[in-house]
Amino acid sequence: MEVHKSYKIGDNNARKAPSGRNEAHTARHGQGRFTFVNTSNPKKPKDRSVQRVIRKHVMRDIGHARRRNGNYGRQNLLQIPTFLLSEDASNDFMNQLSEISNAGPVIPAPMVFEATPDSRPSNSPVSEAEAASDSASVQVKEDQGLLAACKLSPFTSPSKAFSDPFLSYPIEMDSRAHWLIINIFDDRHANFQPFRDIWFPLALSDGAAFHQLLSNSALHITSLRPIDRQREAFEALSHHAVALMCVQNRLADPTVAISDGIIASIIGFACHDHMTSNFETWRVHMNGLKKIVALRGGPDALNENRLLRLILTWVDVIGSCAQDAAPVFPLPDSFSSGLPLFDSASGFPPLVKRVCNRWRQDFPRASEISFIFEDLSLAIEYLALEAKINPLRVWSDYGIVGFWLMPLIHRLLSLLSLNGTTEHEPSHDLEHIWRLGMILFLADIRRKAGFAPMLTRIPLMHLKAHIENLFLLPDDHCVRKFWELQLWVLAYASMEATYDPAYRKWFVSHLAAAIMKYCGGSWSVAERCLKAMPWIDIVHSTKLDQLRNDISARIFICTK
């Protein structure tokens, strides 16, 4: 027989005499010192109504404190400038967020991390909030092709695996700030994987840089959460605005203006601009950064802070690559000496060697791109071998991809400022087609390593324009001589344009026409040609299978 006993729960303010507003509240809701509940076990009350009464009583004083003087929640909110609180500014920021998903793949394809299983017991009740969350997750799984393609579960909350209560932060932290820091160390989503070991220690030394780190973390969450992302969007805007004000106030001091903290903060601004596809503001920040670095003594003066010099190069290369523009800063000397370490016992692949030798014979003034292609071939050969032996190390170590491939991309973008060919020469468009093909080829590899967002719309647009220019040539001898190269570029452009249907259709149709012209309509011949050039099976095989189906269907229609 279960014996029910009556227990009374003491009020936190039981010794205080009620007065004023508390008297009115007591008159409405009864005596405020104690609440009586009936239960058989005071340590483990099972009845839901009892649990509800206990929670309501415990939280009552907290709720009163929060609502006092109408200041509920204000002490935990960042105070942002009034000019950013306008409806127009908020709408502009949300429009920038919405453009992320339209500017190319945003979410990286990580190592296959499965979602954490639901730890809720099967017989436990489900709250309305949980039911709404589960319903939203199902909707996301059904509607968000990008999430499904990248094998990522819809974002709910970051893992709590990272927690260091003894770490000293440059700003006052609340629970939301800690939550945004935890997101950076969340291994379920690889977006911050290449940057957390660099950005985080840099930001710990400066308040503005740390606010910008929190802003970029919140922005990252908005890219993973297609719905209900207003709170993180506000946090991203708030922290970004605080960082901007802090930097602006400190620029008046000539000594502080060239400090590592200011430089790191402005680099963070450029990263924020890249994540929101705001390239005009990105150029403003990079030009300002160029002047500050010059006052500091040039990029080499930053070599004492290795992390700062490294992230400066990465943000420069990533932002310039998204716009297909020449880099702002030169490569560090340590990067320039990295690629000669590659060595291949069997030499270059035969097709790569043949294409590069043919190019140097026909266009000696534009030979640099052929040497970049050879270096790319060796780097990819070694990377593919490492991916088979130790895939976890390859895709989790930002140094492997960052130190190997970033210099190659920098060299490719630097060709825009060289005068190897002129616009009136037939080789001009072909050189840039080759250059853009390598950039698009590397996009999925960088995405696999966690570099995101990977914005490739502008490179695709430029590539399409150069290909159209080739069709205007009276003699296509130059194009026919490098038909293998043409197939390789069109294939990777088609795979990269997966998220842009208009470009995808255009590149697939031209690839199908090239296969009909040079391979007799045989996909197997075209596939052997593609795999004889730079190729990583674990990265490109899935998209190649999709491309095969599209090409086969198009060729079948053309041959009927």
Secondary structure, 3 states (H helix, E strand, C coil): CCCCEEEEEECCCCCCCCCCHHHHHHHHHCCCCEEEEEECCCCCCCCHHHHHHHHHHHHHHHHHHHHHHHCCCHHHCCCCCHHHCCHHHHHHHHHHHHHHCCCCCCCCCCCCCCCCCCCCCCCCCCCHHHHHHHHHHHHHHHHCHHHHHCCCCCCCCCCCCCCCCCCCCCCCCCHHHHHHHHHHCCCCCHHHCCCHHHHHHHHCCCHHHHHHHHHHHHHHHHHHCCCCCHHHHHHHHHHHHHHHHHHHHHCCCHHHHCCHHHHHHHHHHHHHHHHCCCHHHHHHHHHHHHHHHHHHCCHHHHCCCHHHHHHHHHHHHHHHHHHCCCCCCCCCHHHHCCHHHCCCCCCCCHHHHHHHHHHHHHCHHHCHHHHHHHHHHHHHHHHHHHHHHCHHHHHHCHHHHHHHHHHHHHHHHHHHHCCCCCCCCHHHHHHHHHHHHHHHHHHHHHHHCCCCCCCCHHHHHHHHHHHHHHHCCCCCHHHHHCHHHHHHHHHHHHHHHHHCHHHHHHHHHHHHHHHHHHCCCCHHHHHHHHHCCCCCHHHHHHHHHHHHHHHHHHHHHHHC
